[in-house]
Amino acid sequence: MHTPIPPHRYFPYLTWTEIEAMPHPEEVVIVQPMGAIEQHGPHLPLVVDSAICTTVLGQAMERLDPAIPVYSLPPLYYGKSNEHWHFPGTITLSAETLLRVIHDVAESLYRAGFRKLVLLNAHGGQPQVLEIAARDLHQAHPDFMVFPLFIWAVPNCARELLTEKELELGIHAGDAETSLMLSILPDQVRMALAQTEFPRDLPTDSWLTMEGALPFAWVTRDLSPSGVLGDPTVATVEKGEQLLESLVKGWVTALEDIYRFRQPGGG
């Protein structure tokens, strides 16, 4: 049940008496992996974001200093994916439902004495929801440190491996995600069905962009009939292994940093 999380760091394998006996639960870091079950074009399975999140986290946890107490909750596979709901197979929660789930999980952890919660997300459609949840939880409990974090936010080698066009516009089921999935779940990738599609009909000579400083609202069907935004045809296992290694190294450092972190102002 724990794979790919190391069993000794899988929160559900603890007993309630072990949790009660923890000498300093306020120093323990609890991670909630978060992904999605949503379309990723004809060539990738629905599980992409969840698979990337749990694999990167699991490998980072394997490398952590055993003296650093970090535990993973079961992955939250469903997310706010309504930008993809025109494509069969996508399962989406509303923002309200996702906020409620995060709130209730966090409150349960707080009651048990934990004071550090990482919302580790790999789905680009929900960072804002996580940020709202984190702020509300910290406002309710000033000693509760909540970190709404994106799996791709740590330093990684994407800029060394991807084209400028891919870095800017290849935001879904493109080279990076396909390469990672070739490394993580190769048997679930249908490379024969991979097709290149970049966002269509974007404004030209305009400051407005999909995800920049002046964004506009969009759903995937507006931009891509196939559901792909990028070029997966150039993906390789080798690139996937390099991306995975750089992400894992980044998250080892980030988790160590979170363990040492103290809330500014003594909250």
N, C-alpha and C positions, 0 to 999 in steps of 0.2 A: 504493500500500500504506500510505502514511503518514496519509492523510486521516482525521480533521481535524487531526492533529498537523502543525505546520510541518515541511517536509522537512529544514531545516537543524538541527532539534532532534530528529530521529528517530534514536534510537540505532542501529538496524540498518543505517542508511545509512553509518555510519562503517566504515572498514577497521581491521584489527587494528593496522596500522602507525600509523595516526592516533591510536589509543587509546594505544599504547605511547609515542608521542611527546608526549602531553599533559604540559605542564610541572608541573601541580599537580592530579593526578586526585583527591586527597583533598578538594579544594575544589569539585569538580563535584557537582551535585545530579542524581541519577538518580531518575526517577519511574516507578513501576509502576502504571499505571491498572488498576483492578479493578472489575468489575461483576458481571453475572449474565445467564444466559439462563433466564428464568422467566416464568410467567404474570403478566400485568398486566390481568386482566379481559378481557371480550370486545372491548374497543375499542382496546387498545394492543398493540403487538407485544412479543415476548419480550425484545427487546434494550434495553428502556428504560434500565436502570441503566447498562449499558455505553455507550449513546449519550450519556447525560447526562455521564458521567465524561469521556469522550474529547473531547466538544465543549467543555465548560468548560475542561479542561486545554489543549486546542489553542488556544483563543482567548486564554487567559491567557499562553501561551508566545509568541504573536504579539506581545503588548504588552510583554513583558519587555525590559529593557535588554539589547541585544545583548552587552554585556560580561559579563553574568551567565551562567555556563555551566550550563544545565539541559537535560537530555535525557530523552526519554520512551522507555521500552521498549514493545514491542507490548502492546496491552491484553490482560489476562487476562479473557476473556469469561465463563468458567465460575467459579462460586463455590459457597459452601455455601448451597443453596437448598432444603433438605429441608422447610422449613415450607410450601412450595408444591408438593410432589411429588405430591399428589393430583390436580393439574391437568395434563392432557396437554400435552407440549411442554417442561415444566420439565426442565432438565438440572442435576444437582447433584453436587458433589464432597462427599466426607466431610470433616469437620474435619481428620482425620489426613492426607488427601491434600492438602488446601489448605495445611496447615502444611508438609508436605514440599516442595511446589512452591515456596512462598515461601522456605523455607530453602535449597533448591538454587540458585534464582536469585540470592539474596543472597550465598551463598558464592562463586558464580562472579564476581559483581561485586567482592567483597572481594579475591579473588585478583588481579584486574586493577588493584587499587590504589584503587578507589573507597571512600569512607568516609561518604557520605551517601545514604541510600535512603529515598524517600517511598513508602509504600504508600497510594495514593490511591484510596479506596473509595467507591462510590456505592450499595452494596447494604446495606440495614439488617440483614440476617441474619448478617453476619460480622464486625462490628467486634471482637468479643471474640477471635476467632481471630487477627486481625491484631495485636492487643495482645500476645497470648501469643508470637507469632512475633517481634515486635520486641524484647520483653524477653529472650527466649532468645538472639537474635542479638547483642544488646549485651552480655549476660553472657559469651558465648563470645569476643567481640572488643570489649574496652572502648573501642577507638577507633572503633568502628562506630556511627554515629548513624543510628538507624532511627526513622521517624516514621509511626505508624499513624493516618491521618487520614481524616475523613469529608467528602465533597464539600459537604455542607450545613452544616458546622461554622463556616465563615467568616461574618462579618456579611453579611446579605442582606435583601431587602425583603419576605420572605414575610409577616411580621406586618402589613405595610401592605396586603397584597393578599388575604389569606385570612381567613375567619371564625374565631372562637375555637374552634368545634367542629371545623373542618377542621384547625386547627393542632394540636389535641389528638388527634383520632381519625383524621384523613385521612392515614394513613401509607403507603398503597399504591394507586397507580393513581387517586388522587383529583385534586383541582384543580391542585395544584402540578406533579405529574409530567405530567399531561395537557396543561397549558398549555405546559410546557417542550417536550414532544414536538410540539405544534402549531407551535412556533417552529423546532425542530431538524429534524424529519422529518414534515412535515405530510401527505405522501402516504401515510404508514403509520398514520395515526390514523383510526379508524372512529367518528366522533362520533355517527353514527346509532345505534350500538350501546351508547353510554355509558349507564350506569345508576348511580344513587346507592345505596350500601349502606354503612352504618356498622356497627361491630362489634355483634353481637347477644348478648344474655344476659350482659352484663358484670355483675360483682358491684356491687350498690348498697349504700350505707352501709358501705363497706369501704375500707380503706387499700390494698387490693390492686388493681393496675392492669396493663395490658399491658406497659408499658415504663417505669414510674415507679420510685420508690425501692424499692418492694416488689412486684416483678413476679411473675407466674405464667407457667409454660411454656404455649405454645399453638402450634397450627399454623393456617394460614389457613382451612382448612375448618371449624374450630371456630367461626369468627367471621363467615364470609361465604361463602355458596354460590356467588356469582359470581366471587370472588377480588378484588373491589374493596373497599377500605376508605377511603371518602371520597365526595366528590361531584364527579365529573368533568364533569357536565353544565354546570357554570358556567365551565369552562375557556375561555380565549381566547388567541389569538396574542399580543395586547397584553400580557397578564399574563406569558406565557411569555418575551417579549422583555425585560421588566423584570426578571424573575427571573434570566434568563441574564446580563444585563448586570451585575447586582449580584454574582452568584457569580463571574463572570470578574474583576471588580475586586478582590474579596476574595482570589482566588487569585494575582493578580499580587503583592499585598502579602505573602501568606503565603509564596510561593516566594522572594521577596526576603529575607524574614525567615529562612527555612531556610538560604539561602546564607550569611547573616551569622552563623548560630548556631554557638556553640562549646559543646561538652559540659561541663556543670558538673563541677568536680573534675579537669579535665584528662584525662578518659577518652579 
